[in-house]
C-alpha cells in the first residue's frame, strides 16, 4: 500500500478554480526565487562570485545551513502547489527556486580556477540528492498522487520505492548521456540547459518505463547518477583542473556544477514527465 494514499481525497479536476490555481502558482514561483535569493550573501567566495560549490563559500557551514533552510521553505511552498495544482508542478516550483541560485552561482571556470575539488562536488551532489528526495517526498505526501495515477493496491506499482519505481530511475542513464552531448561549452547557460535536458530525458523515459507509478523520487535519480560520476572522476582523474579547463581536456560533465544539476533535475523531470502524458500508457489502458 502506498504511503501517499491518505492525500488522494483532496484532488480536483483540472478545471476546478483555474484562477486560484494560476495565482497560487505565480506567487509560489516568486516566493521560491526570493527564498534562494536570500541564500546568495552566504555563498560568496574568495573569487568575488557566488561559489560554484558550498565548499567554496567563505563560510561553508553557514552556506550549507542557508541552502537547507531555503530548500525547506520552498519545499513547503511547493507542497501547497502540489495540493492546489498537482505534485509534478510542485516539483517544478521547487526546481525554479534552486535555478535562481544556480543562475547566479559560479561557473565551471570558477570551479577550475578557484581550487575546488571534484570529490567535494560529488559529495555535494549526494547532499542535493538527499534534499531532492526529501523535498519530493513532502510535495507528494501533501499533494498526493497525480489524478491520472489512481491507487491500484499493487505494491509494485503504488510504492514510491517499488520495483516499477526503481526501474524508472534507470532513465537517469539516458539523462546523463544527453547531458554529455549537450554540454558542448563551459558557459553557464549551456550548463543549465544540459542539466535541464538531463532531467527532461529522465522524466520522459521514466514515465515510459513506469507509466502507472507516481514518480515520487524520480527527480533525485539523475542527481544521484551525476554524484556517482563526479565521485568516480574525483577518485580516478589525474592532473590539474585549471590545466584541463585551458586545454579542454576537462570531462564534459564537469562543466555542470552541483547546483546546476539539482535545478535541472527538479525542473526537467517535471517537464519531461508532463510532456510524455500523451504518449505513455494510461492506468486504465490494460
Secondary structure, DSSP 8 states (H G I E B T S, - for coil): --TTGGGGGG---TTTTHHHHHHHHHHHHHHHHHHHHTTGGGGBBTTSSB-SSGGGBTTHHHHHHHHHHHHHHHHHHHHHHHHHT-HHHHHHHHHHHHHHHHHHB--HHHHHHTT--HHHHHHHHHHHHHHHHHHHHHHHHHH-S-TTS---S-HHHH-TTSHHHHHHHTHHHHHHHHHHHH--S--HHHHHHHHHHHHHHHHHHHHHHTTTS--TTHHHHHHHHHHHHHHHHHHH--S-HHHHHHTT-S-GGGGS-HHHHHHHHHHHHHHHHHHGGGTS--GGG-
